[in-house]
Amino acid sequence: MPQQSYYTYIMASSSRVLYIGVTNNLERRVAQHKEETIKGFTTISRCHRLVWYERYSWIGQAIAREKELKGWLRARKVVLIQEQNRTWVDLSEEWSTQIKPCSKSNKKRILPSAGLRSG
C-alpha cells in the first residue's frame, strides 16, 4: 500500500495575490482552484497558478507548515516562492496534462495523471 502524501502549497493570481493551503491530493486541489468549484477567497481573487509546494508524510507536518507560512510577512513568502520558482510559473503546467483556469467557454477539465515532484 503506497504511503499517503500531504502537501502545503501556495496558489497565486496573475497580480500575485497569494493563497496558502493544505491537501492530501495536490492535483485534485489545484484543479478545484482552477475550475473554481469551491467558492471562496481563491475564486474571488482568481488564484489559479500553483507557484510553490512541499510534500510531507504526516498531515500534522503539512498543517504546521501552513500555519507557519500564514504567520509570515508577505515579503518572506515571496522570497520562499522565488527561491524555487523565480518567474512564478504555474508548476502544474509541468504535469503531463495541463489544468487550465476556468473560463465560460471551457467548463470541463481533465485532471493530470503524472506524478508530482517533491517541493
N, CA, C and O atoms as a printed pandas DataFrame, in Angstrom:
     atom_number atom_name residue_name chain_id  residue_number  x_coord  y_coord  z_coord
0              1         N          MET        A               1    0.844   -1.177    0.000
1              2        CA          MET        A               1    0.000    0.000    0.000
2              3         C          MET        A               1    0.889    1.240    0.000
3              4         O          MET        A               1    1.761    1.371    0.860
4              5         N          PRO        A               2    0.682    2.159   -0.959
5              6        CA          PRO        A               2    1.524    3.350   -1.024
6              7         C          PRO        A               2    1.279    4.265    0.174
7              8         O          PRO        A               2    0.174    4.352    0.711
8              9         N          GLN        A               3    2.345    4.935    0.565
9             10        CA          GLN        A               3    2.249    5.863    1.690
10            11         C          GLN        A               3    1.495    7.120    1.259
11            12         O          GLN        A               3    1.707    7.626    0.157
12            13         N          GLN        A               4    0.626    7.617    2.117
13            14        CA          GLN        A               4   -0.135    8.833    1.850
14            15         C          GLN        A               4    0.801   10.035    1.886
15            16         O          GLN        A               4    1.703   10.098    2.722
16            17         N          SER        A               5    0.590   10.983    0.989
17            18        CA          SER        A               5    1.345   12.235    0.985
18            19         C          SER        A               5    0.395   13.382    1.267
19            20         O          SER        A               5   -0.788   13.337    0.930
20            21         N          TYR        A               6    0.940   14.406    1.891
21            22        CA          TYR        A               6    0.201   15.629    2.204
22            23         C          TYR        A               6    1.025   16.797    1.691
23            24         O          TYR        A               6    2.253   16.727    1.644
24            25         N          TYR        A               7    0.353   17.858    1.311
25            26        CA          TYR        A               7    1.036   18.985    0.685
26            27         C          TYR        A               7    0.632   20.303    1.331
27            28         O          TYR        A               7   -0.534   20.527    1.656
28            29         N          THR        A               8    1.612   21.159    1.506
29            30        CA          THR        A               8    1.381   22.569    1.799
30            31         C          THR        A               8    1.697   23.277    0.492
31            32         O          THR        A               8    2.722   22.996   -0.129
32            33         N          TYR        A               9    0.840   24.186    0.066
33            34        CA          TYR        A               9    1.011   24.778   -1.254
34            35         C          TYR        A               9    0.629   26.251   -1.249
35            36         O          TYR        A               9   -0.077   26.729   -0.362
36            37         N          ILE        A              10    1.117   26.957   -2.269
37            38        CA          ILE        A              10    0.763   28.362   -2.460
38            39         C          ILE        A              10    0.245   28.537   -3.874
39            40         O          ILE        A              10    0.911   28.174   -4.843
40            41         N          MET        A              11   -0.945   29.096   -3.981
41            42        CA          MET        A              11   -1.535   29.482   -5.257
42            43         C          MET        A              11   -1.403   30.997   -5.385
43            44         O          MET        A              11   -1.397   31.711   -4.382
44            45         N          ALA        A              12   -1.298   31.482   -6.617
45            46        CA          ALA        A              12   -1.178   32.926   -6.845
46            47         C          ALA        A              12   -2.070   33.342   -8.007
47            48         O          ALA        A              12   -2.355   32.558   -8.913
48            49         N          SER        A              13   -2.496   34.587   -7.953
49            50        CA          SER        A              13   -3.234   35.168   -9.074
50            51         C          SER        A              13   -2.235   35.825  -10.017
51            52         O          SER        A              13   -1.042   35.882   -9.719
52            53         N          SER        A              14   -2.712   36.314  -11.141
53            54        CA          SER        A              14   -1.823   36.993  -12.084
54            55         C          SER        A              14   -1.261   38.276  -11.482
55            56         O          SER        A              14   -0.195   38.735  -11.894
56            57         N          SER        A              15   -1.960   38.859  -10.517
57            58        CA          SER        A              15   -1.463   40.061   -9.829
58            59         C          SER        A              15   -0.706   39.696   -8.548
59            60         O          SER        A              15   -0.357   40.568   -7.752
60            61         N          ARG        A              16   -0.460   38.409   -8.364
61            62        CA          ARG        A              16    0.332   37.858   -7.265
62            63         C          ARG        A              16   -0.341   37.940   -5.887
63            64         O          ARG        A              16    0.338   38.064   -4.868
64            65         N          VAL        A              17   -1.662   37.870   -5.864
65            66        CA          VAL        A              17   -2.380   37.643   -4.615
66            67         C          VAL        A              17   -2.079   36.205   -4.229
67            68         O          VAL        A              17   -2.092   35.328   -5.092
68            69         N          LEU        A              18   -1.807   35.936   -2.952
69            70        CA          LEU        A              18   -1.390   34.611   -2.514
70            71         C          LEU        A              18   -2.455   33.914   -1.677
71            72         O          LEU        A              18   -3.193   34.544   -0.920
72            73         N          TYR        A              19   -2.514   32.591   -1.836
73            74        CA          TYR        A              19   -3.363   31.731   -1.011
74            75         C          TYR        A              19   -2.510   30.552   -0.573
75            76         O          TYR        A              19   -1.848   29.925   -1.400
76            77         N          ILE        A              20   -2.517   30.245    0.707
77            78        CA          ILE        A              20   -1.767   29.118    1.255
78            79         C          ILE        A              20   -2.759   28.068    1.738
79            80         O          ILE        A              20   -3.723   28.388    2.432
80            81         N          GLY        A              21   -2.516   26.811    1.365
81            82        CA          GLY        A              21   -3.417   25.748    1.769
82            83         C          GLY        A              21   -2.704   24.434    2.013
83            84         O          GLY        A              21   -1.492   24.320    1.830
84            85         N          VAL        A              22   -3.486   23.434    2.432
85            86        CA          VAL        A              22   -3.008   22.085    2.709
86            87         C          VAL        A              22   -3.970   21.110    2.047
87            88         O          VAL        A              22   -5.175   21.356    2.005
88            89         N          THR        A              23   -3.443   20.008    1.530
89            90        CA          THR        A              23   -4.290   18.996    0.893
90            91         C          THR        A              23   -3.599   17.640    0.919
91            92         O          THR        A              23   -2.389   17.551    1.125
92            93         N          ASN        A              24   -4.377   16.592    0.709
93            94        CA          ASN        A              24   -3.797   15.262    0.556
94            95         C          ASN        A              24   -3.789   14.828   -0.913
95            96         O          ASN        A              24   -3.334   13.730   -1.235
96            97         N          ASN        A              25   -4.295   15.691   -1.801
97            98        CA          ASN        A              25   -4.296   15.399   -3.234
98            99         C          ASN        A              25   -4.074   16.710   -3.985
99           100         O          ASN        A              25   -5.022   17.437   -4.284
100          101         N          LEU        A              26   -2.822   16.995   -4.280
101          102        CA          LEU        A              26   -2.474   18.289   -4.873
102          103         C          LEU        A              26   -3.070   18.464   -6.264
103          104         O          LEU        A              26   -3.550   19.548   -6.596
104          105         N          GLU        A              27   -3.048   17.435   -7.067
105          106        CA          GLU        A              27   -3.618   17.543   -8.412
106          107         C          GLU        A              27   -5.100   17.916   -8.363
107          108         O          GLU        A              27   -5.548   18.824   -9.062
108          109         N          ARG        A              28   -5.845   17.204   -7.532
109          110        CA          ARG        A              28   -7.283   17.479   -7.410
110          111         C          ARG        A              28   -7.526   18.885   -6.882
111          112         O          ARG        A              28   -8.388   19.605   -7.386
112          113         N          ARG        A              29   -6.757   19.273   -5.858
113          114        CA          ARG        A              29   -6.981   20.579   -5.232
114          115         C          ARG        A              29   -6.642   21.721   -6.180
115          116         O          ARG        A              29   -7.359   22.721   -6.226
116          117         N          VAL        A              30   -5.562   21.584   -6.932
117          118        CA          VAL        A              30   -5.211   22.617   -7.912
118          119         C          VAL        A              30   -6.314   22.715   -8.967
119          120         O          VAL        A              30   -6.697   23.815   -9.364
120          121         N          ALA        A              31   -6.822   21.571   -9.418
121          122        CA          ALA        A              31   -7.926   21.581  -10.387
122          123         C          ALA        A              31   -9.137   22.306   -9.813
123          124         O          ALA        A              31   -9.794   23.065  -10.526
124          125         N          GLN        A              32   -9.443   22.085   -8.538
125          126        CA          GLN        A              32  -10.582   22.763   -7.907
126          127         C          GLN        A              32  -10.382   24.274   -7.896
127          128         O          GLN        A              32  -11.323   25.030   -8.139
128          129         N          HIS        A              33   -9.157   24.713   -7.613
129          130        CA          HIS        A              33   -8.880   26.153   -7.648
130          131         C          HIS        A              33   -9.059   26.697   -9.063
131          132         O          HIS        A              33   -9.688   27.738   -9.253
132          133         N          LYS        A              34   -8.518   26.008  -10.039
133          134        CA          LYS        A              34   -8.582   26.479  -11.426
134          135         C          LYS        A              34  -10.000   26.445  -11.979
135          136         O          LYS        A              34  -10.394   27.329  -12.739
136          137         N          GLU        A              35  -10.764   25.429  -11.602
137          138        CA          GLU        A              35  -12.138   25.290  -12.080
138          139         C          GLU        A              35  -13.113   26.133  -11.273
139          140         O          GLU        A              35  -14.271   26.300  -11.656
140          141         N          GLU        A              36  -12.638   26.658  -10.161
141          142        CA          GLU        A              36  -13.465   27.466   -9.254
142          143         C          GLU        A              36  -14.679   26.679   -8.768
143          144         O          GLU        A              36  -15.783   27.216   -8.679
144          145         N          THR        A              37  -14.463   25.401   -8.454
145          146        CA          THR        A              37  -15.567   24.559   -7.990
146          147         C          THR        A              37  -15.891   24.782   -6.522
147          148         O          THR        A              37  -16.999   24.473   -6.084
148          149         N          ILE        A              38  -14.948   25.310   -5.758
149          150        CA          ILE        A              38  -15.185   25.622   -4.351
150          151         C          ILE        A              38  -15.109   27.135   -4.208
151          152         O          ILE        A              38  -14.048   27.739   -4.367
152          153         N          LYS        A              39  -16.237   27.723   -3.910
153          154        CA          LYS        A              39  -16.311   29.184   -3.841
154          155         C          LYS        A              39  -15.613   29.703   -2.590
155          156         O          LYS        A              39  -15.692   29.094   -1.523
156          157         N          GLY        A              40  -14.938   30.818   -2.732
157          158        CA          GLY        A              40  -14.245   31.414   -1.602
158          159         C          GLY        A              40  -13.178   32.383   -2.063
159          160         O          GLY        A              40  -13.266   32.952   -3.151
160          161         N          PHE        A              41  -12.168   32.568   -1.226
161          162        CA          PHE        A              41  -11.118   33.548   -1.475
162          163         C          PHE        A              41  -10.431   33.343   -2.820
163          164         O          PHE        A              41  -10.238   34.303   -3.565
164          165         N          THR        A              42  -10.060   32.102   -3.143
165          166        CA          THR        A              42   -9.319   31.884   -4.388
166          167         C          THR        A              42  -10.186   32.120   -5.620
167          168         O          THR        A              42   -9.666   32.479   -6.676
168          169         N          THR        A              43  -11.487   31.925   -5.506
169          170        CA          THR        A              43  -12.393   32.217   -6.613
170          171         C          THR        A              43  -12.474   33.726   -6.823
171          172         O          THR        A              43  -12.370   34.209   -7.950
172          173         N          ILE        A              44  -12.657   34.457   -5.742
173          174        CA          ILE        A              44  -12.757   35.915   -5.816
174          175         C          ILE        A              44  -11.443   36.522   -6.304
175          176         O          ILE        A              44  -11.442   37.438   -7.127
176          177         N          SER        A              45  -10.332   36.010   -5.796
177          178        CA          SER        A              45   -9.015   36.561   -6.121
178          179         C          SER        A              45   -8.404   35.955   -7.374
179          180         O          SER        A              45   -7.366   36.420   -7.845
180          181         N          ARG        A              46   -9.039   34.916   -7.922
181          182        CA          ARG        A              46   -8.574   34.241   -9.139
182          183         C          ARG        A              46   -7.167   33.686   -8.989
183          184         O          ARG        A              46   -6.312   33.866   -9.855
184          185         N          CYS        A              47   -6.949   33.008   -7.873
185          186        CA          CYS        A              47   -5.660   32.355   -7.606
186          187         C          CYS        A              47   -5.657   31.010   -8.327
187          188         O          CYS        A              47   -6.138   30.009   -7.797
188          189         N          HIS        A              48   -5.113   30.999   -9.533
189          190        CA          HIS        A              48   -5.161   29.811  -10.394
190          191         C          HIS        A              48   -3.798   29.205  -10.679
191          192         O          HIS        A              48   -3.719   28.167  -11.337
192          193         N          ARG        A              49   -2.730   29.818  -10.206
193          194        CA          ARG        A              49   -1.389   29.312  -10.511
194          195         C          ARG        A              49   -0.757   28.695   -9.270
195          196         O          ARG        A              49   -0.654   29.345   -8.229
196          197         N          LEU        A              50   -0.340   27.451   -9.381
197          198        CA          LEU        A              50    0.411   26.792   -8.315
198          199         C          LEU        A              50    1.854   27.283   -8.427
199          200         O          LEU        A              50    2.544   26.966   -9.397
200          201         N          VAL        A              51    2.313   28.056   -7.436
201          202        CA          VAL        A              51    3.654   28.642   -7.538
202          203         C          VAL        A              51    4.659   28.020   -6.581
203          204         O          VAL        A              51    5.859   28.260   -6.708
204          205         N          TRP        A              52    4.184   27.214   -5.616
205          206        CA          TRP        A              52    5.097   26.593   -4.639
206          207         C          TRP        A              52    4.352   25.480   -3.925
207          208         O          TRP        A              52    3.151   25.583   -3.673
208          209         N          TYR        A              53    5.088   24.397   -3.595
209          210        CA          TYR        A              53    4.518   23.357   -2.737
210          211         C          TYR        A              53    5.618   22.523   -2.120
211          212         O          TYR        A              53    6.740   22.463   -2.621
212          213         N          GLU        A              54    5.265   21.872   -1.008
213          214        CA          GLU        A              54    6.137   20.923   -0.329
214          215         C          GLU        A              54    5.314   19.683   -0.007
215          216         O          GLU        A              54    4.110   19.769    0.235
216          217         N          ARG        A              55    5.974   18.532   -0.007
217          218        CA          ARG        A              55    5.311   17.258    0.276
218          219         C          ARG        A              55    5.722   16.775    1.662
219          220         O          ARG        A              55    6.874   16.927    2.066
220          221         N          TYR        A              56    4.761   16.186    2.393
221          222        CA          TYR        A              56    5.001   15.662    3.736
222          223         C          TYR        A              56    4.393   14.274    3.869
223          224         O          TYR        A              56    3.448   13.921    3.164
224          225         N          SER        A              57    4.947   13.502    4.779
225          226        CA          SER        A              57    4.421   12.165    5.054
226          227         C          SER        A              57    3.316   12.187    6.100
227          228         O          SER        A              57    2.502   11.265    6.167
228          229         N          TRP        A              58    3.284   13.226    6.909
229          230        CA          TRP        A              58    2.316   13.322    8.012
230          231         C          TRP        A              58    1.506   14.604    7.874
231          232         O          TRP        A              58    2.059   15.673    7.614
232          233         N          ILE        A              59    0.198   14.492    8.048
233          234        CA          ILE        A              59   -0.686   15.651    7.929
234          235         C          ILE        A              59   -0.322   16.733    8.937
235          236         O          ILE        A              59   -0.421   17.922    8.634
236          237         N          GLY        A              60    0.097   16.330   10.131
237          238        CA          GLY        A              60    0.471   17.311   11.152
238          239         C          GLY        A              60    1.617   18.200   10.703
239          240         O          GLY        A              60    1.650   19.387   11.031
240          241         N          GLN        A              61    2.559   17.634    9.955
241          242        CA          GLN        A              61    3.678   18.423    9.435
242          243         C          GLN        A              61    3.183   19.444    8.411
243          244         O          GLN        A              61    3.599   20.602    8.429
244          245         N          ALA        A              62    2.306   19.013    7.532
245          246        CA          ALA        A              62    1.776   19.903    6.498
246          247         C          ALA        A              62    0.959   21.039    7.108
247          248         O          ALA        A              62    1.064   22.187    6.677
248          249         N          ILE        A              63    0.148   20.716    8.108
249          250        CA          ILE        A              63   -0.660   21.744    8.767
250          251         C          ILE        A              63    0.228   22.719    9.526
251          252         O          ILE        A              63   -0.007   23.927    9.497
252          253         N          ALA        A              64    1.247   22.201   10.204
253          254        CA          ALA        A              64    2.172   23.077   10.942
254          255         C          ALA        A              64    2.877   24.029    9.985
255          256         O          ALA        A              64    3.044   25.209   10.294
256          257         N          ARG        A              65    3.294   23.520    8.816
257          258        CA          ARG        A              65    3.966   24.377    7.832
258          259         C          ARG        A              65    3.007   25.423    7.293
259          260         O          ARG        A              65    3.396   26.577    7.114
260          261         N          GLU        A              66    1.763   25.047    7.031
261          262        CA          GLU        A              66    0.757   26.012    6.565
262          263         C          GLU        A              66    0.602   27.132    7.582
263          264         O          GLU        A              66    0.608   28.308    7.219
264          265         N          LYS        A              67    0.465   26.774    8.849
265          266        CA          LYS        A              67    0.307   27.790    9.904
266          267         C          LYS        A              67    1.532   28.675    9.986
267          268         O          LYS        A              67    1.420   29.888   10.163
268          269         N          GLU        A              68    2.712   28.066    9.856
269          270        CA          GLU        A              68    3.948   28.845    9.891
270          271         C          GLU        A              68    3.969   29.873    8.756
271          272         O          GLU        A              68    4.234   31.053    8.986
272          273         N          LEU        A              69    3.690   29.421    7.537
273          274        CA          LEU        A              69    3.725   30.323    6.387
274          275         C          LEU        A              69    2.679   31.422    6.486
275          276         O          LEU        A              69    2.940   32.564    6.107
276          277         N          LYS        A              70    1.503   31.089    6.990
277          278        CA          LYS        A              70    0.456   32.104    7.142
278          279         C          LYS        A              70    0.846   33.179    8.140
279          280         O          LYS        A              70    0.309   34.286    8.099
280          281         N          GLY        A              71    1.778   32.866    9.041
281          282        CA          GLY        A              71    2.256   33.844   10.013
282          283         C          GLY        A              71    3.366   34.743    9.483
283          284         O          GLY        A              71    3.726   35.732   10.122
284          285         N          TRP        A              72    3.900   34.406    8.331
285          286        CA          TRP        A              72    4.985   35.196    7.751
286          287         C          TRP        A              72    4.463   36.462    7.091
287          288         O          TRP        A              72    3.313   36.523    6.656
288          289         N          LEU        A              73    5.329   37.478    7.022
289          290        CA          LEU        A              73    5.024   38.664    6.228
290          291         C          LEU        A              73    5.071   38.289    4.749
291          292         O          LEU        A              73    5.750   37.339    4.361
292          293         N          ARG        A              74    4.352   39.034    3.939
293          294        CA          ARG        A              74    4.294   38.762    2.500
294          295         C          ARG        A              74    5.687   38.702    1.877
295          296         O          ARG        A              74    5.954   37.828    1.052
296          297         N          ALA        A              75    6.565   39.603    2.254
297          298        CA          ALA        A              75    7.909   39.655    1.661
298          299         C          ALA        A              75    8.650   38.332    1.856
299          300         O          ALA        A              75    9.359   37.885    0.954
300          301         N          ARG        A              76    8.497   37.721    2.988
301          302        CA          ARG        A              76    9.167   36.446    3.256
302          303         C          ARG        A              76    8.567   35.320    2.411
303          304         O          ARG        A              76    9.287   34.432    1.956
304          305         N          LYS        A              77    7.252   35.360    2.204
305          306        CA          LYS        A              77    6.596   34.369    1.348
306          307         C          LYS        A              77    7.084   34.510   -0.093
307          308         O          LYS        A              77    7.316   33.512   -0.774
308          309         N          VAL        A              78    7.237   35.739   -0.548
309          310        CA          VAL        A              78    7.717   35.998   -1.907
310          311         C          VAL        A              78    9.125   35.431   -2.079
311          312         O          VAL        A              78    9.424   34.816   -3.104
312          313         N          VAL        A              79    9.983   35.630   -1.092
313          314        CA          VAL        A              79   11.346   35.076   -1.147
314          315         C          VAL        A              79   11.280   33.555   -1.238
315          316         O          VAL        A              79   11.995   32.955   -2.041
316          317         N          LEU        A              80   10.439   32.929   -0.435
317          318        CA          LEU        A              80   10.291   31.470   -0.454
318          319         C          LEU        A              80    9.901   30.983   -1.849
319          320         O          LEU        A              80   10.491   30.037   -2.370
320          321         N          ILE        A              81    8.915   31.627   -2.440
321          322        CA          ILE        A              81    8.457   31.247   -3.780
322          323         C          ILE        A              81    9.595   31.435   -4.792
323          324         O          ILE        A              81    9.872   30.544   -5.596
324          325         N          GLN        A              82   10.238   32.581   -4.747
325          326        CA          GLN        A              82   11.243   32.904   -5.758
326          327         C          GLN        A              82   12.527   32.089   -5.621
327          328         O          GLN        A              82   13.293   31.987   -6.579
328          329         N          GLU        A              83   12.771   31.513   -4.457
329          330        CA          GLU        A              83   13.920   30.619   -4.305
330          331         C          GLU        A              83   13.785   29.393   -5.195
331          332         O          GLU        A              83   14.785   28.882   -5.698
332          333         N          GLN        A              84   12.571   28.918   -5.395
333          334        CA          GLN        A              84   12.334   27.717   -6.186
334          335         C          GLN        A              84   11.628   27.997   -7.511
335          336         O          GLN        A              84   11.645   27.158   -8.411
336          337         N          ASN        A              85   11.013   29.159   -7.636
337          338        CA          ASN        A              85   10.195   29.459   -8.812
338          339         C          ASN        A              85   10.338   30.947   -9.131
339          340         O          ASN        A              85    9.412   31.735   -8.939
340          341         N          ARG        A              86   11.501   31.299   -9.615
341          342        CA          ARG        A              86   11.873   32.699   -9.819
342          343         C          ARG        A              86   10.849   33.498  -10.643
343          344         O          ARG        A              86   10.591   34.665  -10.348
344          345         N          THR        A              87   10.275   32.879  -11.660
345          346        CA          THR        A              87    9.356   33.598  -12.545
346          347         C          THR        A              87    7.875   33.340  -12.244
347          348         O          THR        A              87    7.005   33.757  -13.009
348          349         N          TRP        A              88    7.594   32.663  -11.148
349          350        CA          TRP        A              88    6.223   32.409  -10.713
350          351         C          TRP        A              88    5.420   31.641  -11.763
351          352         O          TRP        A              88    4.227   31.894  -11.932
352          353         N          VAL        A              89    6.052   30.714  -12.463
353          354        CA          VAL        A              89    5.306   29.907  -13.435
354          355         C          VAL        A              89    4.357   28.978  -12.695
355          356         O          VAL        A              89    4.560   28.668  -11.521
356          357         N          ASP        A              90    3.334   28.544  -13.385
357          358        CA          ASP        A              90    2.373   27.589  -12.820
358          359         C          ASP        A              90    3.028   26.213  -12.829
359          360         O          ASP        A              90    3.213   25.622  -13.893
360          361         N          LEU        A              91    3.376   25.705  -11.668
361          362        CA          LEU        A              91    4.063   24.420  -11.563
362          363         C          LEU        A              91    3.214   23.255  -12.048
363          364         O          LEU        A              91    3.752   22.206  -12.404
364          365         N          SER        A              92    1.906   23.423  -12.068
365          366        CA          SER        A              92    1.041   22.349  -12.565
366          367         C          SER        A              92    1.177   22.187  -14.074
367          368         O          SER        A              92    0.765   21.162  -14.617
368          369         N          GLU        A              93    1.742   23.171  -14.761
369          370        CA          GLU        A              93    1.961   23.048  -16.201
370          371         C          GLU        A              93    3.017   22.000  -16.518
371          372         O          GLU        A              93    3.103   21.535  -17.655
372          373         N          GLU        A              94    3.821   21.622  -15.530
373          374        CA          GLU        A              94    4.832   20.598  -15.725
374          375         C          GLU        A              94    4.224   19.192  -15.736
375          376         O          GLU        A              94    4.886   18.243  -16.157
376          377         N          TRP        A              95    2.993   19.046  -15.286
377          378        CA          TRP        A              95    2.335   17.755  -15.263
378          379         C          TRP        A              95    1.952   17.371  -16.682
379          380         O          TRP        A              95    1.856   18.243  -17.546
380          381         N          SER        A              96    1.733   16.101  -16.942
381          382        CA          SER        A              96    1.518   15.626  -18.316
382          383         C          SER        A              96    0.288   16.238  -18.985
383          384         O          SER        A              96    0.319   16.506  -20.186
384          385         N          THR        A              97   -0.774   16.462  -18.250
385          386        CA          THR        A              97   -1.969   17.101  -18.788
386          387         C          THR        A              97   -2.173   18.396  -18.029
387          388         O          THR        A              97   -2.346   18.394  -16.811
388          389         N          GLN        A              98   -2.151   19.476  -18.742
389          390        CA          GLN        A              98   -2.276   20.767  -18.069
390          391         C          GLN        A              98   -3.692   20.985  -17.569
391          392         O          GLN        A              98   -4.667   20.551  -18.183
392          393         N          ILE        A              99   -3.776   21.666  -16.445
393          394        CA          ILE        A              99   -5.053   22.085  -15.882
394          395         C          ILE        A              99   -5.129   23.574  -16.155
395          396         O          ILE        A              99   -4.264   24.325  -15.705
396          397         N          LYS        A             100   -6.129   24.009  -16.870
397          398        CA          LYS        A             100   -6.227   25.422  -17.209
398          399         C          LYS        A             100   -7.308   26.084  -16.364
399          400         O          LYS        A             100   -8.259   25.429  -15.937
400          401         N          PRO        A             101   -7.160   27.404  -16.120
401          402        CA          PRO        A             101   -8.176   28.109  -15.342
402          403         C          PRO        A             101   -9.551   28.018  -15.998
403          404         O          PRO        A             101   -9.678   27.861  -17.213
404          405         N          CYS        A             102  -10.549   28.119  -15.170
405          406        CA          CYS        A             102  -11.930   28.072  -15.611
406          407         C          CYS        A             102  -12.222   29.241  -16.550
407          408         O          CYS        A             102  -11.795   30.368  -16.300
408          409         N          SER        A             103  -12.940   28.967  -17.615
409          410        CA          SER        A             103  -13.418   30.034  -18.490
410          411         C          SER        A             103  -14.859   29.709  -18.842
411          412         O          SER        A             103  -15.283   28.558  -18.741
412          413         N          LYS        A             104  -15.597   30.702  -19.247
413          414        CA          LYS        A             104  -17.002   30.473  -19.570
414          415         C          LYS        A             104  -17.165   29.506  -20.735
415          416         O          LYS        A             104  -18.157   28.781  -20.805
416          417         N          SER        A             105  -16.203   29.489  -21.645
417          418        CA          SER        A             105  -16.322   28.638  -22.822
418          419         C          SER        A             105  -15.790   27.226  -22.600
419          420         O          SER        A             105  -16.013   26.348  -23.434
420          421         N          ASN        A             106  -15.092   26.995  -21.491
421          422        CA          ASN        A             106  -14.462   25.685  -21.292
422          423         C          ASN        A             106  -14.643   25.247  -19.847
423          424         O          ASN        A             106  -13.765   25.479  -19.016
424          425         N          LYS        A             107  -15.768   24.619  -19.540
425          426        CA          LYS        A             107  -16.077   24.219  -18.172
426          427         C          LYS        A             107  -15.558   22.836  -17.811
427          428         O          LYS        A             107  -15.354   22.566  -16.627
428          429         N          LYS        A             108  -15.334   21.939  -18.782
429          430        CA          LYS        A             108  -14.850   20.594  -18.487
430          431         C          LYS        A             108  -13.349   20.607  -18.299
431          432         O          LYS        A             108  -12.636   21.322  -19.004
432          433         N          ARG        A             109  -12.861   19.815  -17.346
433          434        CA          ARG        A             109  -11.435   19.734  -17.071
434          435         C          ARG        A             109  -11.008   18.274  -17.007
435          436         O          ARG        A             109  -11.792   17.403  -16.629
436          437         N          ILE        A             110   -9.778   18.018  -17.372
437          438        CA          ILE        A             110   -9.176   16.696  -17.241
438          439         C          ILE        A             110   -8.064   16.820  -16.217
439          440         O          ILE        A             110   -7.195   17.682  -16.344
440          441         N          LEU        A             111   -8.082   15.970  -15.209
441          442        CA          LEU        A             111   -7.049   16.003  -14.183
442          443         C          LEU        A             111   -5.752   15.437  -14.724
443          444         O          LEU        A             111   -5.766   14.503  -15.525
444          445         N          PRO        A             112   -4.619   16.001  -14.287
445          446        CA          PRO        A             112   -3.335   15.447  -14.719
446          447         C          PRO        A             112   -3.134   14.060  -14.144
447          448         O          PRO        A             112   -3.627   13.748  -13.060
448          449         N          SER        A             113   -2.412   13.233  -14.872
449          450        CA          SER        A             113   -2.202   11.865  -14.417
450          451         C          SER        A             113   -0.757   11.610  -14.031
451          452         O          SER        A             113   -0.452   10.552  -13.480
452          453         N          ALA        A             114    0.130   12.535  -14.301
453          454        CA          ALA        A             114    1.554   12.332  -13.993
454          455         C          ALA        A             114    1.813   12.507  -12.516
455          456         O          ALA        A             114    1.030   13.135  -11.802
456          457         N          GLY        A             115    2.922   11.945  -12.062
457          458        CA          GLY        A             115    3.320   12.113  -10.674
458          459         C          GLY        A             115    3.794   13.519  -10.408
459          460         O          GLY        A             115    3.996   14.305  -11.334
460          461         N          LEU        A             116    3.970   13.835   -9.146
461          462        CA          LEU        A             116    4.369   15.165   -8.734
462          463         C          LEU        A             116    5.818   15.164   -8.282
463          464         O          LEU        A             116    6.325   14.152   -7.797
464          465         N          ARG        A             117    6.470   16.277   -8.440
465          466        CA          ARG        A             117    7.814   16.462   -7.904
466          467         C          ARG        A             117    7.698   16.803   -6.435
467          468         O          ARG        A             117    6.680   17.337   -5.995
468          469         N          SER        A             118    8.725   16.502   -5.683
469          470        CA          SER        A             118    8.793   16.956   -4.297
470          471         C          SER        A             118    9.108   18.424   -4.306
471          472         O          SER        A             118    9.897   18.891   -5.127
472          473         N          GLY        A             119    8.495   19.164   -3.392
473          474        CA          GLY        A             119    8.730   20.601   -3.333
474          475         C          GLY        A             119    9.827   20.972   -2.416
475          476         O          GLY        A             119   10.136   22.154   -2.268
